[in-house]
């Protein structure tokens, strides 16, 4: 069953706080990896090949952690830990779950968006609160609970009629 695009589009502040939380979690995990590798390098410092292999292992593990954290969180839960704490999630523009390819495109788009933060700041001016990375991947970031939706088309006319009829009844 596909998730519905419920609630409002998530704003800049909620998304920024979620990203800061996620980056703090990543920094903590990367520090643990780094300290562990450094301790292992100290233990075998007389073997140049082993130290070099451990350095490559650290680089590989760090990149895998960074990519895996975001990609698999979006794919499996629709949200990272930071997004869950802020009550937001990622869905495709058709309301479907995020797939591997969409998650990878979104992550690459986040790297592009981080150039002068213009891609992230675009959230402030876009009607659907999409950054460049969301546009590249075809995703929305929405609040994880139902909320008010923007009335469009015939629904807007029905709301206006109800409002006018209630105003007349009050007179």
N, C-alpha and C positions, 0 to 999 in steps of 0.2 A: 504494500500500500504506500503510495507516494505521499510525502508530507504536503500539506496545504501551505500556501504562502499566507500565513496568519499574521495578524498584528501589523504594526507600522514598520517602516524601514528603520533600521537602527541608525542613530545619529553619530556624529563625529566623536563626541566625548565618550560614549559607551564603547565604541570601537577602539579608541585610543587607549583607554584604561585596560581593556581586554588584551590588547597587544603588549602593553607594558607588563602586565602580569605574565603573559606567555614568555616574553623575553627574559623576565626575571627567573622563571622556572628553567628555561633553556640555559641561562648563565650558571645557575646552580648545578645543573647536570653536567655542563661542560667543565666546570671547576672540579667536580668529583672525578671526571675522566682524566683531566689534566694532572691532578694530584696523584692519582693512582699510577698513571704512566710515568710520571717523574720519579716516584718511589721505585718503580721497577727499573728505570734507567739507572738510578743510583746503585741499585743492587747488582747490576751487570755492567757498570761503567767501563770495565776493562775490555769489554768486547764491543768494538766499534760497529760491527755488523748488527748486533742485537740492539744497540742504541738507535741505529738508523731504522731498523724494522719497527721498533717501538714508536718512533716518531711518526712513521707512516701509518701505523695502527691508530695513533691518536688522531691524526688528520681524517682518516677514514671513518672512525667511530664518531667524531664530532660532526662531520657532514651528514652521516647517516642519521644521527640523532636529530639534527636540525630539520632535515627534510622529512624524516619519518614522523616527527612530532606533529607537524602541521598537516601533512598529507593524510596520514592515517587517522588523525583526529577528525578531520573534515569528512573523510570517507565513512568512518565507522559510527561516529556520533553526530556529525553535522556541526560540531563545535569543539574548540580546544578547551582546556581547563579555564583559561581566562575568559573565554566567551561564555562558558557555562556560569561562571561567577557573576558575569554581567547580564545574564539572561538573554543572550543573543545567539543566533546560529546562522549557518550558511546554507542556502538552497540554490539550486539552479533557477534560472528565470522561468522555467516551465513548472517549477514546484517539485521537481524530482530530486532525489538524493544526489550528492556530489560523487562523481566517479573518479577513478584514478587519474585519467587524463585531464579532467576539469580541475582537480586538486593541484596537479603539477603545473598546469597553465596559470592557476591563481597564484601559486607560490612564485613562479617566475615573474608574473605580473607585479607581485609585491616588491621584488627586487628592482624592477623598472620604476615602480611608483615611488620608491625611496630616493630617487634622484631628485634632490632639492625638495622632497616631500610634496611635490606638485600633485602626484597621483593620489596621495592621501588627502590633500587639501581639497581635491575635487569633490569629495563627499559633501563639503559645505555648500556647494552650489548646485549639485545635481538633484533633480526632483525625486529620484528613486534612491538617493544616497549611495550611489555606486562610485567607488574609486576606479582609477584606471585598471587596477588588477581585477576588479569585479567585471568590468566591461570586457577585458581580454578573456576572462574565463566564462563569462555568461552566468554570473551569480549575483544574488542579492544577499545582504546581511540583514536579517529581520529579528525582531524581538521574538522570543520563544513562547510567548503567551499571546492569546488573542487580544487585539486592541482595536482602536478606532481605525476605520479605513476611509480613505478619501472617496467621497460619493461622486460618481460619474454617471453621465447619461441619464436614462430614465429614472434611476434611483434618486438622483438629485432633484428631479422634478417632483417626484413623490414626496420627498422630504419638505420641499417648499410648499406643496399643497397642504400637507399636514400642519406645517407651521402656520400658514395663513388661516386654515380652518380653526385651529386652536386659538389664534389671536381673535378671530371673530366671535368665538364662543365666549371668550373672556369679557368682551365688550357688552 
